[in-house]
Structure formats: C-alpha cells, structure tokens
Amino acid sequence: MDDKNISQAVISRLPRYLRYLGELKDSNVERISSQELSQLMNVTASQIRQDFNNFGGFGQQGYGYKVNFLYDEIAKILGINKTHHLIIVGAGNLGQALANYMNFERRGFHFTGIFDRNEALYGKKIRDMYVQPMENLETFVKDNDIDIAVLTIPKDGAVKVADKLVRCGVKAFWNFAHVDLNVPDDIVVENVHLSDSLMKLTYNITRKEQENDI
C-alpha cells in the first residue's frame, strides 16, 4: 500500500466508517455487506468498495465484511490501535471542553496534562488533571512521552509554543489557533478552524435558498 496515492477524501471518510462499525460491534453485528453499510451511511456501495480497495479490500465476494476485523483494520490504518498521549495548551473554555470529552479515550487518545498562562486557573481540576503553569510544560512533555499537543491558545503565542514542543519531541499538533505553524516537515499538523466550518455551513444554506428561488 502506497499512502501517497490515497486521496485525502478517502482518508477523511475512514473515521466515519470506524464510527459506524463501532456501533455495529456494540450491537453484536458480526457481518455486513457493502450494500447494507451503504444504506446505513448514505454512501454508495461502490464508493465503499473503492475506498476499502485502497487498503487491500478486507471483504470477500458473496460474504461481505467481518465487522470486528474491518473495525480493527481501519483502526490500525488510522493509528488508533495504540494509545496516544496528549497535552492541551490553553485551559480556556475550548481546552476544558476537549479535556472533558470522554469519547476520546475510547479511541486511544489519553489526555495527561493541561497548561495555561493564567495564574487564576492553576490547580483547577479538569477531569483527572490539574491546570499547570507553562513553566512546567517542557519537563512534563519529556517525562511523559507526549506525542500530540492540542493548541487552544491565541495565535500570538502558538508559534513559540509549537517550536518549544517540537524541541521536546512532540510529533504532531491539533491546532485550534488561527495561525500557520512553522514546523519541520516530519511534524504532522491538523488545523481546525471552527469559523471556516461554520462558513461552509452558511454557504450551503445560501446555495439551497438560491436553488429554491429558481
């Protein structure tokens, strides 16, 4: 399998497949066909088969897919068959909301620390973590094998924090700061711009209103 030949569109659908397969597992469904899965997900059976063929297929003609096996294989592809240790930099409303979202741990994402510059937040307990000062950041990262940092801080501080974390060995960033991070090529960055998503929503609302007016 050559990951370079797999489109981002295919990769972006994998978490959705995993979510539906997880629900099927919880319902004790052992096997499912591409047609049955397409009806659940509102994706064509042909698209499902094409997506899975990028990774070897996983199914058997006339039999379908073993739900547990397919779930495990997609989990491996997504890298969530092992635990990832995360920290959150920024203990404001967004950082606290992410820390309190229980479903991350089901996917192998374990938040181990949360940091902020606001002294009023020091010592505040968020789930099983206490907000720590930024001065503790580097030592904590090195001592706790942190591989992912979540940045929920203003853009003016995000670049400096990211540089510091790269030097400490962090390999990936989930970046909610509205700024592009200048990191080495081997560092993975997933940018999340909430306002962009909302504007896509309003675009689609406007487009549908225009279609209805025709």
C-alpha positions as CSV (number, residue, x, y, z in Angstrom):
1,M,0.0,0.0,0.0
2,D,1.4,3.4,-1.0
3,D,-0.2,6.1,1.2
4,K,0.9,8.8,-1.2
5,N,-1.6,7.5,-3.8
6,I,-4.6,7.6,-1.4
7,S,-6.6,10.7,-1.6
8,Q,-7.5,12.9,1.4
9,A,-11.1,12.4,0.5
10,V,-10.7,8.6,1.2
11,I,-8.8,9.2,4.4
12,S,-11.4,11.7,5.6
13,R,-14.1,9.0,5.3
14,L,-12.2,6.4,7.4
15,P,-13.2,7.9,10.8
16,R,-16.9,7.8,9.7
17,Y,-16.5,4.1,8.7
18,L,-14.9,3.4,12.1
19,R,-17.7,5.1,13.9
20,Y,-20.5,3.1,12.2
21,L,-18.5,-0.1,12.5
22,G,-18.1,0.6,16.3
23,E,-21.9,1.0,16.6
24,L,-22.4,-2.3,14.7
25,K,-19.9,-4.0,17.1
26,D,-21.8,-2.7,20.1
27,S,-25.0,-4.2,18.6
28,N,-23.2,-7.6,18.2
29,V,-23.5,-7.5,14.4
30,E,-20.9,-9.9,13.1
31,R,-21.0,-9.4,9.3
32,I,-22.2,-6.7,6.9
33,S,-22.3,-6.3,3.1
34,S,-21.2,-3.1,1.3
35,Q,-24.8,-2.6,0.3
36,E,-26.1,-2.8,3.9
37,L,-23.3,-0.5,5.0
38,S,-24.2,2.0,2.3
39,Q,-27.8,2.1,3.4
40,L,-26.6,3.0,7.0
41,M,-24.1,5.6,5.9
42,N,-25.8,7.1,2.8
43,V,-22.6,6.3,0.8
44,T,-22.8,4.2,-2.3
45,A,-21.7,0.6,-2.1
46,S,-19.4,1.2,-5.0
47,Q,-17.7,4.0,-3.1
48,I,-17.3,1.9,0.0
49,R,-15.7,-0.9,-2.0
50,Q,-13.4,1.6,-3.8
51,D,-12.3,3.1,-0.5
52,F,-11.5,-0.3,1.1
53,N,-9.7,-1.5,-2.0
54,N,-7.1,1.2,-1.4
55,F,-6.1,-0.8,1.6
56,G,-6.5,-4.3,0.3
57,G,-10.2,-4.8,0.2
58,F,-10.9,-6.5,3.6
59,G,-14.1,-8.3,2.2
60,Q,-15.0,-11.5,0.5
61,Q,-17.3,-11.5,-2.5
62,G,-20.7,-13.0,-1.6
63,Y,-19.8,-12.9,2.1
64,G,-19.3,-9.2,2.9
65,Y,-17.2,-7.9,5.7
66,K,-16.5,-9.2,9.2
67,V,-17.3,-6.3,11.4
68,N,-14.8,-6.8,14.1
69,F,-12.0,-7.5,11.6
70,L,-12.8,-4.5,9.5
71,Y,-13.1,-2.2,12.6
72,D,-9.6,-3.4,13.8
73,E,-8.0,-2.9,10.3
74,I,-9.3,0.6,9.9
75,A,-8.2,1.4,13.5
76,K,-4.7,0.3,12.5
77,I,-4.8,2.4,9.4
78,L,-5.9,5.4,11.5
79,G,-3.2,4.7,14.1
80,I,-5.6,4.3,17.0
81,N,-4.8,0.7,17.7
82,K,-2.4,2.1,20.3
83,T,-2.6,4.8,22.9
84,H,-1.6,8.3,22.1
85,H,-0.5,10.7,24.9
86,L,-1.8,14.2,24.5
87,I,-1.5,17.5,26.3
88,I,-3.7,20.6,26.0
89,V,-2.0,24.0,25.9
90,G,-4.8,26.5,26.8
91,A,-7.2,25.8,29.6
92,G,-9.9,28.2,28.4
93,N,-13.4,27.1,27.5
94,L,-12.4,25.2,24.4
95,G,-9.5,23.4,26.1
96,Q,-11.7,22.4,29.1
97,A,-14.4,21.2,26.7
98,L,-11.9,19.0,24.9
99,A,-10.5,17.6,28.1
100,N,-13.9,16.7,29.4
101,Y,-15.0,14.8,26.2
102,M,-14.9,11.2,27.3
103,N,-15.1,9.6,23.8
104,F,-11.5,10.5,23.0
105,E,-10.3,7.8,25.4
106,R,-12.3,5.2,23.7
107,R,-10.3,5.9,20.5
108,G,-6.9,5.7,22.3
109,F,-6.3,9.4,23.0
110,H,-5.3,9.9,26.6
111,F,-5.0,13.5,27.9
112,T,-2.3,13.6,30.5
113,G,-1.8,17.3,31.1
114,I,-3.3,20.8,30.6
115,F,-1.4,24.0,30.7
116,D,-2.1,27.8,30.8
117,R,-0.5,31.2,31.5
118,N,-3.5,32.3,33.6
119,E,-2.5,32.1,37.2
120,A,-6.1,32.1,38.3
121,L,-6.5,28.7,36.6
122,Y,-3.5,27.0,38.3
123,G,-4.6,24.0,40.3
124,K,-8.1,23.8,38.8
125,K,-9.1,20.2,38.3
126,I,-10.4,19.2,34.9
127,R,-11.4,15.6,35.0
128,D,-8.3,13.9,36.4
129,M,-5.9,16.7,35.5
130,Y,-4.9,19.9,37.3
131,V,-4.1,23.0,35.2
132,Q,-0.3,23.6,35.3
133,P,1.8,26.7,34.6
134,M,3.6,26.9,31.3
135,E,6.9,26.8,33.1
136,N,6.2,23.1,33.7
137,L,5.5,22.3,30.1
138,E,8.9,21.2,28.8
139,T,9.7,18.9,31.7
140,F,6.2,17.4,31.7
141,V,6.4,16.6,27.9
142,K,9.8,15.0,28.2
143,D,8.9,12.9,31.3
144,N,5.5,11.7,30.0
145,D,6.2,10.6,26.4
146,I,3.8,13.1,24.9
147,D,3.4,12.7,21.1
148,I,0.4,15.0,20.4
149,A,-0.1,18.6,21.6
150,V,-3.5,20.3,21.3
151,L,-3.2,24.1,20.9
152,T,-6.2,26.1,22.1
153,I,-4.4,29.4,22.7
154,P,-4.3,32.7,20.8
155,K,-2.3,32.8,17.6
156,D,0.3,35.2,19.0
157,G,1.6,32.6,21.4
158,A,1.0,29.4,19.4
159,V,4.1,29.6,17.1
160,K,6.5,30.0,20.0
161,V,4.8,27.2,22.0
162,A,4.9,24.9,19.0
163,D,8.6,25.5,18.4
164,K,9.3,24.7,22.1
165,L,7.2,21.5,21.9
166,V,9.0,20.3,18.7
167,R,12.3,20.6,20.5
168,C,10.8,18.5,23.4
169,G,9.9,15.7,21.0
170,V,6.2,16.3,20.2
171,K,5.5,14.8,16.8
172,A,2.0,16.2,16.0
173,F,-0.2,19.2,16.7
174,W,-4.0,19.5,16.7
175,N,-4.0,23.2,16.1
176,F,-7.1,25.4,17.0
177,A,-5.0,28.6,16.9
178,H,-5.7,30.7,13.9
179,V,-2.1,30.7,12.7
180,D,0.0,28.5,10.4
181,L,2.7,26.7,12.4
182,N,6.2,26.8,11.1
183,V,7.4,23.3,12.0
184,P,9.7,20.7,10.3
185,D,8.3,18.6,7.5
186,D,8.3,15.5,9.7
187,I,5.9,17.1,12.2
188,V,2.2,16.5,11.5
189,V,-0.3,19.4,11.9
190,E,-4.0,19.2,11.7
191,N,-5.5,22.7,11.6
192,V,-9.0,23.2,13.0
193,H,-10.7,26.5,12.1
194,L,-14.1,26.4,13.6
195,S,-15.3,29.6,11.8
196,D,-14.3,28.0,8.5
197,S,-16.6,25.1,9.2
198,L,-19.4,27.5,10.1
199,M,-18.9,29.5,7.0
200,K,-19.2,26.3,4.9
201,L,-22.5,25.7,6.6
202,T,-23.8,29.2,5.8
203,Y,-22.6,28.8,2.2
204,N,-24.6,25.6,1.8
205,I,-27.6,27.3,3.4
206,T,-27.3,30.2,0.9
207,R,-26.9,27.8,-2.0
208,K,-30.0,25.8,-1.1
209,E,-32.0,29.1,-0.7
210,Q,-30.9,30.1,-4.2
211,E,-31.9,26.8,-5.6
212,N,-35.3,27.1,-4.1
213,D,-35.8,30.5,-5.6
214,I,-35.1,29.2,-9.1
